[in-house]
Amino acid sequence: MRLPSRAKWAINAVDRLGIALLAFLAYVPTMLSSPGKMPADTKAYLYLDPGRLTADSPWTFDPRQFAGWVPHQQITYLWPSGPWYWFWDTLGMPDWVAHRLWLGTVLLAGGLGVRWVAKVLGLGPAGALGAALVYQLSPYVLPYVSRTSLMLLPWAGVGWIVGLTIRAATRSSWRHVGILALVIATVGSPNATALAMIAPAPVLWLLHAAWSRLITWRRAALTTAKIAVLSLGVSLWWIAMLAVQGRHGAEVLSYSESLEAVSSASTSSEVLRGLGYWLFYLRDAYAATTTAAYDYMASVRVIGAGYLLLALCLVGLVFIRWQHRRFAVWCFAAGALLAIGVHRLDDPAPITDALINDTESGLALALRSSTRALPMATLGLALGAGALVTAVRPRRSWVRMAVPVALVVVAVVNMPSLWRRDYVDPALTRDQDPPAAWDQAVDALDAMPPGYRVFQLPGQEFGAFRWGYTVDPPLPGLTERPLVTRDLLPLGSPPAMDLLFALDDRFQDATIEPQAIAPVSRLLGADTIWVTNDAAFDRFRTPRPEVMTDLYRKTPDGLGEPVVYGDPFVNEPDVTMTDERSVSDELIGTAVPPVMLVPVDEPVPVVRTKLETVLVSGSGDGVVDAAAAGILDGTELIRYSADLGDRLRPAIRNASEIIVTDSNRDRARRWNSSQDSVGFTESGGPATDLLRVESADSRLPVFASSDPTNQTVATQQGPVTAIASAYGEPFAFRPEDRAAMAIDGDPKTAWRVSDRFATIGERIVLTTTQGIDHVTLLQPRFSERQRHITAIDLLVADRPPQRVELGPESLTGTGQRIEFEPSAGATGVEITVAATQTPTQVSGPRLAAVGFAEIDVGLGPTTEVVRPPTEVLDLLPAVRDRTPVSLVFTRLRHDPTDRFRADPEQGLERSFSLGEGREMGVDVTVRLDPRATDEVLGEVLGVDGPVATDRLAGVPGAAAWAVADGEPDTAWISPFAYPGEHVLDIPLGDGRVPRRFTITQPRTGDFSTITSLLITAGERQWTVDVPEP
């Protein structure tokens, strides 16, 4: 049937108007969003040097980063993103304009694809436009546009893929099959999972068409085979690289987010409105991971618009009959099922449970971002909206137009980033070009002799600077010199990453011994250290630039004088950081140069020959400790004994030196932060020393074997052993809170668990060597002021559990004694947290960790002893007398000014055997404990004067004697805690109480003001009001 010319003109006008509207909504909001600013999108090198990144993409090994690595998904920059940015860069287009054009093009491609497939499926022009608008304006894109816009390519391609599948199945030509294959080659390379999640869409149409007899089953099968063959053929270029990376590269999926974390947000209520991606919901003190998320969680208008839009789409799916409704419903159902199915992880959908039965398997980790199936569900909803618009056929034309207009209004209200001009996330932006100081320092690097690396130290988990957020470290896009530095994940070879992180962890924990820097730099082939003083250190709590500047200006052994670039400035945090260091360290707030280059004396090139072989029993931590002890200078050939297996005996005979360390510890490791990333030392072997598997535990496979003989392990020596379900907090490791701390006889240590999280059900299990008739429970110090345990379930041996209420006696003294019928022989005791109480609504204490400082069964304390690797120690009798043997043991410490942490090891307890006939000298490094009491510090330092019950954590200069030293620049400073809890004891020489005294409070700094004092002298007390200083 031929349409009248007027009708054709009207349809064409609607088509032109629709395309113009889609283009307007794609390009105008993105161009108006943060003009001149670049987001931290995909890869910084796409903008800094797109030509080089594109040229590097086909290579399976990259020596420029991570001390050499097999790139992860770098092949995707070969097409289409690399050529795109190279083209605009060649034309001289500003990077931010090229990015906005890219983003607008991706959005428009998604909208036009759905518009086209809607028309192919029989919807009218207005309906097709409505479907396109719903799809293009989906909030699904928001977590990706400023972070990983390449991941939107499958989203942009789903409409075209389905439409071309329809054409291929209904026409005999190979033309549409070929075009479809090219589309898949274009959109599939960024992420195989994202492509797999939308792959059911064309299959569902083929099933629907065959079921409806639009095509034959034979035709459906033949079309599937043709598409599969061509699509596989044009995708081999990135599939081959993916296979190489999977076989020889880092285990990226294991190191990154756990399935439990990723699946936590994919609830049905979120997925149905196009959300549910876990990065959409996180935030920290600095910013939200996706700034646009706030409206979708707090704005009634936006939330209402989202559910209204969902309701309109569902009305079209459920109540409007049209030929392809089944396909739209199937798309929606399949996409929603895949996206929601993994939530909750402990009770997933049956089909998801079958796919991810093992949550640590490669398939489970690959499919963890299940919300990438949302484009398929959104396509189904969009087609429902289009069907609704098409079905509305009132006599009055303005009513017919009102429906799509209303749909546009609701979709726009549901996308505040359109009209707020913040499509580009302000928390993820940077200046288009790096500062001049960086350019000058890069020029200096490029002028240096080749063959060496530059070492950025300390590193950052992400690139965050005062001039913006880059995610990736910028240097690989600015200089030809290879860079080695810490990143969020250990993407290089495990031994190199182990050594790198071992050194950088000392910076992050404020326990660095400067003499270790130069030897490790030489081992990593670095001749220059890049010090980034314009880092946004507050964003990831990395070391303060003032402290790092002072460290390098003191020229540690093996390092030269720093060369500074840029004008000094005060690096002020964007987020207020009032902590122990800021109120006590006079360095804080001083001006620092933006960049410093520190030369390494007598550097060793990347490609080198070695004359001396040193055999190290341990891992990278041991190498750092040996370097700090002056045993290694970085010019040696290091061989790890755990790597050698049957070659160990000859290696021992040929070694010029042997070093045994207490490293290669059997302990958990997580990769979500630069701090609090290692767990407690366990008992050895592949099993974990927890009752519940820690999903974030991803240990670096430095060695092929986890044999306890080549590990440093901890054993509990005594009448009782303990193991717990968890310790510390769920998203960080605090080894000082491990279970063994509850049975060590020291009430100052404790097993603590569930800091800021739910506590009910957490448990600790004790095993005794003989029968017992009671257990005494003492909760940690200050528990009465914060959340604490009020009831437990006690299980002794195989008896029925009993509920026990814990009273005030469990909070003080020696604790609460619980008696029961005596047991015979070795006995198991299980204590489960059953109820807690919170005496305050202050957020910190209200959600504090709970646990036990002491669990006493009357048999005495248990001592935790650390045993270094034994495979070399057992062979020491065969070592030649002239071969030097060193044992390097290091007590695990932590930043003393971090009030939330304590040293993982209170003392140096080591157990080892040297055999007979070997004499060794002892060299001990003794440090002043910054957290020692005023009495102990006064005795050690020979200082008499006032003492206090407590003071600022880790700052000896804030001790009580400062109140009486006559120096106005010194002060006793109380810890960060509740006011009114700190006692200052001032001795009176003649015993007489003075009639008056003067107090002077600090006038600068972030101090609370003292307003009242309680003075006690003998049996007399006075309360004195203190005026404002």
N, C-alpha and C positions, 0 to 999 in steps of 0.2 A: 504494500500500500504506500502510495506516494503522499508525503505531507505537503500541504499548501505552502507556497513560498513564504507567506507571512509566519506560519508556524515554524518553518525552518529558521527564519531570521530570529524569531523569539528564542528558540532553543540555542542557537549560536550565541545570541546576546547573553543568555544565562551562563553558557559555557565560558565566554570571555570574561564576564563579570566574576564568575567563580574563580577562574584561574588568577585574575588580578587580585582578588581578595586573599587567596591563599598566599600569593607572592608577597602581598603587603604585610600579612601577619607573620611571614617567615623572615623577611629581610629588614623591615623598618624597626621592629622592636630590638632585634639583635644589633643593628648598627647604632641605635641610640643608647645601648647599654654600655656604660663605662668606656666612652670614647678615649682612645689613646692608651688604654690599659690592656694588658695581655692576661688571660687566665692561665692557670696551671693545668692546661689541657693536654692530655695524652703524653707528649714528650716535649721537653723544652727545646731539644735539638731540632725539632721540626721547624722552629722559628729562628733559632740562633744560626743554624747552618743546614738548611734542608737538603742542599746538594750533597753534602758529605754523608748525611744520614741515609739518603736514598742510595748512594753508591755503596755504603757499608751493609745495606740490608741483606744482600744475598749471601754474605759470608757467615760461616758457621762458628767462627771464633773471632773475638774482638779483644785485642790486647790493650785497648785504651782505658778499660775500667776493671775494677775488682781484681786487679793483678792477673788479668786474663780471664775471660768467661765465655760460655756458650750463650749467646743472646736469647732472651725470652721474647718470643713473638715479634722480633724486630723485622722479620721478613714482610710483615704487613705494610711497612712504610714504602715498600717497592711500588705498591699500587693500592688505592688511588691517592692517599694523603701526601706521600712524598712528592710525586710530580705536581700535585696541586700547589703546594707551598713553594716548590722550586720555581714554578712558572711565575707566580706573583712576585717572588723575591727577585727573579731575573728582570721583571718589569719595573722594579723599584717600588712596588706597592708597600705601604707600611704593614708591618706584621699584624697589627690589630685589625686592619681592614680585611686582610686576607683571611684571618680567622673568622670574622663575622660573616664574610661571604661564604666560607665553608659551612658555617653553622646554619645560615639561612638556606643554603642549597640542600643540606641534609634534611632540614625540616620540610622544605617544599617538596623534595622527592618523596618523603613519606606521605604527605597530603595528596599529591598528584597520583601516586600509586594507588591509594585507596579510592580516590575519585574514579580512576579509570576502571578498577576492578568492580566497583559498584555499578558502573554503567554496563560493563560486560555482563554482570549478573542481572541486568534488566531493570535497575532502578532509574528513575527519571533524573533529569539534570539537577533539579533542586535537591532531590534525595541524595544523589551522588555527592553534591557539594556539602550537604549536611553531614554525610558520613566522613568526608575528608576533613571537615572542620573538627569533628569530635576526635578523630585520630590525630591530626596534626597538633591540636591543642591539649593533648593528653599530658598530665603532670609526670608521666613516666620519664620524660626526657630530662627533668630538672636535675637529678643527681649526676647526670652524665655530661651536660653541655659545657661545664667548666672544668671537668675532671678527666673524662674519657669519652669524648664525643665520637671517637672511632667506633665505640661500642654501639652507637646508634645506627650504624650502617645496616645491620640486619633488620632493625625496626623500620628504617627507610625503605628497605627492599621487599618487605612481606607482601605489600599490595601488588607490586610488579611480578613477584614470583607466582602468586596465585593467578593473576590475570594471564600471564604467559603460559601457565600450566593449562588453563582453560582453552586458550588458543591452540596449544600444541595437541590437546586431546580432541578438539573438534575440527581440526584441519589436518590434512595429510602431509603438509610441507614440514621440512626440518627447520624452517626459518625461525619459528618461535622457540623451538627447542634450543637452537644455537644462541638466540638472544638471552634466553633464560639462563643458560650456562654462563654466559658472560656476566649477567647480573650476579649470579652466585659467586663467581670468581672475584667480583668487585666488593661484595658485602660480606663474604665469608671469612676472609683471612684474619680480621682483628681478633676473633674469639670463636673457637670451634663450638663451645657450649652454647653461645648465643645463636649460632646458626642451627645447631641441633634442636634448640628449643622452639624454633619457628618452622622446622622441617615438617611437622605434622600437618600444617595448614594446607599445602597443595595435595598431600595424600588424602586428607579429609574430603577435599572437593572431588577427587577422583572416585572415592568410595561413594560419596553422595550422588555423583552423576551416574555411576554404574547402578546403584541401588534404584535411582529414579528412572533408569533406562534412557537417560539422555545420551549415554554412550554404552557400548558393550563392555563386559568384564574383560574381554580380550583386549579391547582398545585401551582400557585403563591400565592393564598390565604392560602392554607394549609402550604406552606413553611413559609409564614409570621407569621402564628399563632404558628408554632413550634418554630421558632426563638424567638418570643416575649415571649412565656411561659418560655423557658429555660433561656433566657437572664434576664428576670425579676427575676426568681428564684435565679440565681447566683449573682444577684446584690442587693438582699434585705439587705445584711450586711451593705452596705453603704447608701442605700436609707433610711433605718430605722434611722440611725444616722443623716442623713440630715433632716429628719422629726423632730427629737428631737431638733436639733440645731435651726431649723426654728421656733419651738414653744416656746422654753425656752431660746435660746441664744440671743446674741446681733443682732440687725438689721444691719448686715454687709453691705448688698447691699445698704441700705439707707445712711449709713455713708461714704461709699467710693465714687468713682468718679461718677459724674452725667452723665446721658445719653447724655447731651449736650456736655460735654467734651470728652467723649469716642468716640462719633460719628463724631467728628470734622475732623478726618483725613482719614476716609474711603471713599475717593473719587475714582472714577472709574479709573483714571490714576494710582493711587497707588495700588489699589486692583488687577488690572490686571497683575501687575508685582510681585505679592506675598507679598505686603506690606499693609499698611493702619492701623496697630495696633497703637493706639494713643501714647503708651509709646515709640514708635520708634522715635518720632519727638520732644519730649520735651527736653529742656536743661535749665540750670540755670548758674549762674556765676561759679559754681564749675565744672560741667561736664555735658555732654549729658546723658540722661537716658539710651540711647543705643549708645555707642561710634561708632559702625559700621554704624550708620545711615548717617554719614557725606558723605560717598562716594555715597550713593544713592540719595543725594540731591545736591551734588556739583561736582562730577566727571563725566565728559562727557563720558569717556570710560565706566564706570560702568552703567550709565544711558542708553547709547547706546546699551550695551550688553543686558541689561534687556529688552529693547523694541525689539531688534533683536530676542532674544529668544522667546518673546511673539509672534512675527510675524511668526516665524517658526512653533510654536505650532498651531497657528490659520490656517496656510496654510494646515497643516495636518488635522485639524478638518473640514475645509471648502471644500477642493479640493480632498482629498483622500477618495475614496469610499471603505468601508469595512463593514463587517457584523454588527459591534457594534458601528458604528459611532454615531448613534442616542443616545446611552447611554452616550458616551463621551461628546457629545454636551449638553445633559441634565445636566450632572454633572457640566460642566463648567458654564452653564447658571444659574442653581440653586444656586451653591456656590457663584457666582458673585452677583446674585440678593440679597441673604441674607446678604452678606458682605457689599454691597454698599447701600442697601435699606434704612438703617436708616439715611443716609446722603442725604440731609441736614435735620436736625431735624425739621425745620419749613416747610419742603416740602418733606417728605419721600416718598418712593415708596408706591403704594396703599396697597400691601400685608403687608408691614411693618407697615403702618399707622393703618391697621386693628388690628395688633397684639399689638401695643404699643399706643393705643389711649390715654391712661393715662400714661404720662411719669414717674409718680411716682409709678405706680403699680409694684407689685412683678414681673410680667411677663416681663414688660418693662425693669426693672433693671436687671433681669436675662439674658435677651437677648441683653443687651447693647453692649457686646463685640462681635459684629456681625462678625468681621473678623475671628472668630474661625470657620467660614464656609469655609475659604480659602482652607483647605486641600481637600475639595470636588472639588472646582474650579481648584486647581492645579492638581488633579488627571485627570480631563478632559483634561487639557492642555497637561499633560505628555503623555496621550494616543494619543493625536493628534501628538505630536512629534514622538512617537513610530510608528504610522501609516505612517508618512512621511518617516522615515528611512526604514521601511519595504517595502514601495512602490518603493524605488530607487533600480533599478535592471539593472545597466549598464553591458555591457559585460566585461569590465575590472574590475578585483577584487579590484584594488587599489582605483578606483573611488567609488565602493560600500562601502569600508571602510572609505573613506574620509568624507562621510556624518555624520556617528556617531562620528568620531573624531572631526569634526568641531563643532558638537553639544556639545561635552564635553568641547572643548575650550571656546565656548561662555558661557556655564554654569559656568565654573570655573572663567572666567573673571567677571561674574555677582556675584561672591561670593568671594570678596577680603579677607575675614577672613580665607579662606583656605590657601592661599599662604602668608599671612602676619602673620600667627601664632597668631592670636588674636581672635580665636573663643570664648575664655573666656574674657569677657569684662574687660579691665584693671581698669575701674572706679568702678568695683563691686567686687574686689578681697580683700583678707586678707591673713595674715600669716596663715599657717596651724594650728599652736598651739597658744593659747593666751600667752601674756608675762608672765615672771616669777612673776612679781608683782601681777598679777591677781591670779595666782596659790597660792601664799602665802596668799593673802587675802581670797580666797575661803577656804583654809585650816583652817584659823582662824574662818570663819563662821561656818564650819562644826563642829568645836570643841565647839561651844557655846551651851547652853541648848536648847533643842527642844521646839516647841510650839510657836515660834515667826516668824515673817517675817523680811526680809531685805528690806529696802526702798531705791531704787536708786533715789536720789534727788539732782539736777534737772534731769528730764528725757529727752529722745530724741524721736523724732517721728520715727527714724530708728537708728539701731546700726551703728554708724560711729566713728571710732577711728583712732589714728595715726598708729596703726598696721593693719588697714584694715576695710573693710565694711562688716558687718554681717547681715544687715537688722533687724533681731530679736535681742533682748537683749541677750547677751551670758550667763548670769548667770543661767537661768533655766537648761542649759545643763552642768553646771559645779558644781552646789551645790544642795544638797537635801533641802536646806532652801527655803521656798516659797519666791518669789519676788513680790513686788508691785512697779510699776513704770509706768510712762506715756509711751504710745505707740502712733502710728499714730491714731488708732481707739479705741474707748471705748468698749473693748470687754468683760468686766465684767458686773456685775449687775449695772443698771443705778445709784442707790444711791451711791454705792462705787466709781464708775467712776466719778460721779459728784463731790464728795469730793476730790478725788485724783487730778483731773484736776483743781479744784478750787485753790488748793495749788500750784500746779506746774505752773499754768498760772501766778502766782505772780512772780515766778522766771523768766519766759520767758519775762515778761513785766518790769522786774527790779523794782517791787513795793513790794517785799516780806518784811513782818515784821517778823524778826527772831523769836520773841517770839511765833509765831503760829506754828512753826515746830514741837516742841515736843508734844503738845497736839494732833495734827492731826496724828502724828506718832503713838501715843498710841491708838487712835481710830481705826487705821488700823492694829493694832496688831504687829507693828514693834519695835524691840529692838535695831536695828542697821541701820544706814544710810550709804549707799555706795555712795561715791563721786567719780565720774569718771573724773579725771583730764587729762586723755590722750584722751579725746573725740576730734573728729574732729569738733570742735564747729563752724568752718566757713562753714561747709557743709549745716547746717540747721539753722544757726544764733542762736544757743543755747547760754546760758550764758558762759562768758569767765571763764576758770578754775582759773585764778589768783584771780578773784573777789570772786568766790565760796570758794576757799581755805582761803582767808582772812575772809570771813563771818564765816566759821565754826571754824577757829582758835580763833575767839573772844568768843567762847563757849556761844552761846545764851542760855537763860534760859531753863532748862530742858535737855540740851545736855552736854555730857562730852567732854573731850579732844580728839581730833582726833588721831587715830593711823595710821601712814603712812606706805605705802608699795612701795618698789621700789626706785631707785635713782632719786632725783629731776632732772627735765629737763625743758627746755624752750619749751612750747607748741606753736610752730610757725604755723600760718595758711598756708595752701597750696594755698589759694587764698588771695591776698593782701586785708587786711581789714584796710583801713585808714578811721577812723571815729572819732567822738567826743571823745570817750573813749580812743582810742589808742593814741591820741595826747595830752591827758590831765591827764590820770590816771597813776601815777608812778608805780602802781602795774603791769601794762601790760608789759610783757616781763621778769618778774621775774620767777625763777625756781619753779616748783610745783611737788609734788610727784605724780606718776601715779594714785595711788588709795589711798583713805582715808576711814577708817571705823570710824564713829562717833557714840558712844553709846548714847542711849536714857535713861535718868534717870527714874527710877521707871516705867519700861515698863509694858504694859498690854498684856497678851497672847492673841492669836487668839480666843481661847475658854475661855470665862470668864463669871463671874456672876457680875451683877451690882446692887448696892443698891440705887442709886439716879437716878431719871428720870428727864431729862430736856426736856421741850417742846420747840421746835424751830419753829418759824414761818418764813419760808424761805427755803433755800437749802444749798448746800455745801459751797457756797461763804459766807453765813451768819455764818456757823460754823467756817470757817477760820477767819472771822472778829471778832467773839466772842472770839476765842482763842487768837488772837492778842491783844484784849482788856483785857485779863486776866480773863475773865468770865468763860471760860471752861479750864479744865486741861487734858481732854482726858480720864478720868476714869469714866465719867458719861454714862448713857444710853440715847442716843439721840433719840427723837421721833419727826418726822416732822408733824406739824399740817395739812399740805396738804394731808397727807396719811390717816387721821383718819376718815373723813366724819362724820357719825352720832356718832362716838365715841369721838368726840372732846370735848364735855362738860365734860364727866367724866375724860378725860385725863387732862383737865385744873384743875379740882378739885384735882387730885392726884399728879400733878407735884410738884417736890421739887423746881423747878425754871422755869420761863418762859422767853424766849428771843425772841423778835421781831426784825427782820432784814430787810434790804432793798434788800434781795436777792430773788432767784427764779424769776428773771426778765423775763418778756415776751420779749425775744430777739432771734435773729437768731444765729445759731451756724454752723460752718463748720469744717471739719476734715482733711483738706489737708495740714495743717501746724501747727507748735507750736505757731506761732505768728499771730496777726490780725485775730483771729478766732471767735470773738463774735461781734454781731451787736448792733444797738442802742436799747434802751428800748422802747418798743411799748406800745400800749394803752390797751392791755389785750385781752384774748380770743384766739380762734384758728386761726382767720384770721390774715393776715400779713398787716403791715402798709406801703405797697409799691403798686404802680400802676401796677407793673409787678412782677410776681412770681420769686423769687430767687431760681434757681434750686439747688444750693449747700446748701440751708438751711435745715439742718437735726438736729433738736433739740432733745436732749436727753430726753427720756420719764421718767424722775425721778418720776413723779406722774401721776396717771391715768387721772386726771382731769386738764384741762387748764382753770378752772374757774377764772375770774379776781380777785375774793375775796382772793384767795391764791397766787396771783402773785404780784410782784412789777411792777407797770405800770407807764407810763409817760403820762401826759395830757398837752395839749397846752391851757393855760389860757390867753385869750386876745381877741381882736376883729378880729383876723385872725388866721386861722389854715392852715397848709401846709402838703402836701404829695407829694412824688416824685416817678418817675419811677425807680430810682436807686440812689446810692450814693457811693462815694469813688472810688474803682476800682473793676472790675469784679471778680478777684480771691482772694480778701482779703476784710475783713470788716474794715472800718474806721468810727466808729460811730460818731466821731466829725464832719463828713461831711454830717450829716443827714439834711433833709429838714427844720426842725425847726430852724436851725442856720441862715436861710435867713430872718427870720421875728422877730429876738430877739432884734433888735435895736443896735446890737454890730457889727460894721464893721470889727472887727478882726476875727470874726467867719464867716463861709460861708457854703452854700450848694455847694458841689463839686461832680462831677460825671465823669466817664469814664477816669480815669487816665490811660494813655498809650493805650487807645482804642478809637474806633470811638464814636463820640459824637452826630452826627446828629440824631434827633428824641428823644433824652432824654428830659424829661419834668418835670415840677413842677406845681402842682395845688393848688391854694389858695381858701379858702372859707371865705368870710367876713360876719360879722354880720349885716352890713348895706350897703347902696348904696355907690358907689365910682365913681369918674370921672377921675382918673389918676392912674398911677403906676410909681414909680421911681425905676430904676434898677441900682445897683452898683455892679460891678464885683469884685472878690477878690483882695486883695493886691498883687501888682507886676504883675497883669495880662498883663500889657502892654509889659512885657519882655518875655512872653511865649504865648502859644496858648490861645486864648480868643475868646469870642463869638462876631460875627459881625452882626448877624441878628437873629431875633426870629419870630416865628409865635405866635401872641397874639390872644387868644380867650376869650372874655368877655361875660359871661352869655350864652345866646343861639344865639348870633350874629355871623355872618360869621367871620372866622379868617382873620387877617390882617398881612401882612409881615411888620416888622419894622426893619430898619437898626439901628444898635448900633454904635455910634461914640465914639470919645475919651472921651467925658464927662461921658460915662458909666464906665470909668476906674479910675476916680479920684473924689475927693470931695464927694458930696452927691449922685452923680449918674446922670443918664439921665432920665428926666421926659417925660412920654408918656401920652398924654391926649386923652380922648375919651368922647363920650356922657355919661352923668351920668346914672348910673343904679339905680334901685329902690329895696330896701330891700336887703336881703342876696344875695350875688353875688359870682359866681364862676369865677375864672380867671385861665386860662391855658396858660403857657409859654413854648414853645417848641424850642429847639435849632435848628436853620435852617441853620446857616453858621458859620464857624470859620476862624480865621486867625492866622498864625504862623510867628512871626517876626524873627525867628532864625532857623537854621538847627541843632543846638545842640539837641541831641536826647531827653534829659530829658525835657527841656522847650518846645520842639516841640510837645511833646505828653502829656503835662501837663493836669491835670484835669481842667475842666471849670465849671462855675456855677455863683452864685450870693452871694455876701456878705450881701447885703440887698435888699429886695423887699418891698418898702414902698408904701402903698395905702392911706396914710394920716390919718389912724385911730390909730396910736400908735403901740408900740411893743407888742409882745406876749411872755409870760414867760412860759417856760417848767418846770413843777413841777412833781417830782417823788413821787408817793404814795406807801408806803409799803403794804404788804398783810393786809387785814382788818378782816379776819375771827377770829383771836384771839383778836385783838383790840376791836372788837364789843362785845366780851364777857368779857372784863376786869372787868366790874362792878361786875361780879359774882366771881371773884378771891378773895380768902381769903387774908386778909391784911398781914398775915405773909409770904405769898408766894412771894419771890423776883421776880420782873419783870424788865427786862432790855430791852431797845431799843438801838440797835446797827446800826448806819447808817454810811456808808462809801462812800466818794466821789470817783468816778471812775477816776483812774489816769493811766498814761502810762509812760514809760521810758523817762525821760526828755531829754536824750541825743539822742533820735531818732528824727532826724530833719524832718523826713517824717510824723510824727504823732504829735498829740496834745492830751491833756487830754480830754476824752469824756465828762467830766463834768467840767465846769469852776468854779462852786460853788456848795454848798450843799443845794439844794432846796428840802425840804421834806414837805409833807402834811399828817397829821394824827390827830386822835382824841383819847384822853385818857378817855373821859367821865368826870364825876364830882367826886370830893372828893379824887383824887389821886395826891399826891405830889411826884415829882421825882427830884433828883439831876442831874447835868449835868457835864460830864467829856469830855473835848474836847482835841483832839490831833491836835496841830498846827505845820505845817511844813513850812520851808522856801521854797518858790517857786524858783527852780533853773533857771527858765526862766524869772524871774522878771527883769525889766530894771535896768540898773546901778544906776539910780537915786533912785529907790525904795530900792534896796539892800543897797545902801550907807546910806539911811535914817534909815533903820531897823538895820543895823550893826554899825551905827555910824562912817562911813568911809567917809572922804572928799577927793576930788581929781577929776581927769579927769573922764568924762563919754563918752560913745560911743553910736552911734545909734543902734548897735547890736554887738553881740559877739558869741562865740562858743555856740551852743544850749545846754542848761542844765548844763553849767559849770560856776558857780559863780566865781571860781578862775581865770577865763579868763576875768574878768571884766576890764574896762579901767583903774581903779586906779592902776593896776599892773605895768603900764608903769612909774609910778612915785614913787614907793615904795622903790627904792634903792636896791631891791633884784634881782640879775641876774637870779635866778631860777624861777621867776614868769614872766608872760607875758600876755599882752592883745592879744587874739587870735580871729581873725575874723571868722564868720561862713563859712560853706561850701557853697559858692555862687560865683557870678560873682565878679572879682576884680574891684576895683575902685568905689565901692558902699558903703564904710564904712567910717563914719565920727567920728573922735576922737576930743572931745572938752576939751582942757586943759586950765583951768582958770589961769590967770596971776595975781599974788597978787598985784603988783603995777601998773598994766595996761600997762607997757612998753613992747614992743616987743623985745625979746632977739636977739642979733646979731648972735648968733650961738647956736645950741643945738646938742646933740648926741643921735642917736638912735642905739639900739642894737637888732639885730634880733636873734631868736633862732638858734643855730648851730646844734641842733639835732632834730630828729623827722621829720615827713612828712609834712613840711610846704612849701607853695609857697613863693617865694622870692619877697619882695617889691622892685620894680625897680624905682618907681617914686612917688613923693608926691605932692599934691596940698595944699599949706599952705595959710590959710586965716586969716588975723588979721585986724579987723575993715573993712575998705573998700579996703585994699590992699591984693593982691594975688601974690604968687610965685609958680612956678613949679620947683621942685628940683629933679634932677636925683640922685638915690641912688646907690652907687657902690655895687658890690657883697660882701656879708659878708665874 
